[in-house]
Amino acid sequence: MAKSLFVVLVMIAFLAGAVNVSANRGPVEVKINAKPGTVTYRHAEHTERGMECSSCHHKGVLSGTCRRCHDGNQAPDFKVVAHKICWDCHKASSGPTECKGCHVK
């Protein structure tokens, strides 16, 4: 009986998390300040084009922002990772590839 109750509670917790993730698409936009200009990442625009959340949130959206797990000393530099992810996708999908296409002063 106790084991069955535990399994049911785990399933409810999992489903609640899944519903929260599907209902919460994150902030409408994220602004990343950089020397060449601010990059504005619009979640809806990217998900409508088929981008998966795991492309950026490799440990899942519930893991939060990069800095929640990575302090900058134990992971690749955010600039390097962001440029790799963004440029590769933009080249494949005809997104902007020039600096001014994403960095706005």
N, C-alpha and C positions, 0 to 999 in steps of 0.2 A: 504493500500500500504506500509506504513512504517513498519507495523508489519510483512508483508511478506518479506520485504527486510531484516529485523532483523533476521528472521528465516533462510533465505538463508545464511546470513553472519555467523551465528552460526554454521550451517552445514558445511560450507567451512572451518571454523576454526577447527572444530572437525576432519574433513577428513584430513586436512593438518597435524594435530598432529598425527593422526593414521599412515599416510604415513611416517612421520619422524621417528616414533617409529619402524615401520617395516623395514625401510631402515637402521636405525642406531641401530645396535645390541650392542652398547656400545663399550668400548675399547676391543681390542683383548684379553688383559689379565689385571688383577688387581693384584698388589703385595701388600700384607698386611704384614708389618714388625711386628714380634713378637719375644719374648725372645727365644723360642725354635727353631726359624728359620723362614725364610720368606715363606709365603703361596702364591703361584701363582694360582689365579683363572682364568681359561680360559673360557670365555663366550661361544664361539662356541662349545667347547667340551661338556659343560653342556646342552646347548640348543639342541644339536643333540641327547642327551640322553633323551630328553623330559622334562627337567626342565623348569618350567614356570618362567618368569621374576618376577612375583608377589611373588615367594617364598622368594626372598630377598627384592625386591622393593615393599613392601606391600601397598604403596600408589601410585604405578605406576612408571614406569621408568622415567617419566618426573619430578618426585619429586627429582631426583638426588641421591646423596650419603646419607648415614644415618645421617651424621652430619648436613646436610642442615635442617633437621627437629628436630633432637635430639642433645642436647648439652652434653649428658652423665650424666646429673643430673636428667633428667626427663624421662629417658628410661632405660630399662635393659642394663647392661654392654654388649658391643659389643662382647666381648670374649664369654660370656655365650650364647648369642643368636646365634652367628656363630657356635659354637660347637654343639648346639642343632640341628640347621638346617642341618649342614654338616653331623654330625654323624648319625642322623636318616636316611638321604637319603643314605649315604654310606653303612650303615648296610642293608638297603632294596635293594640296587642295586649292592652289592659286591664291593663298592669303598673302598679305603684305610681307615682303622679305627685306625691304629697305628699312633702315633704322627709323626714319621718320614715319613709317607706316604704323608703328606701334608706340614709339616714344614721342610724346607730344609735349612741347615746352609751353 
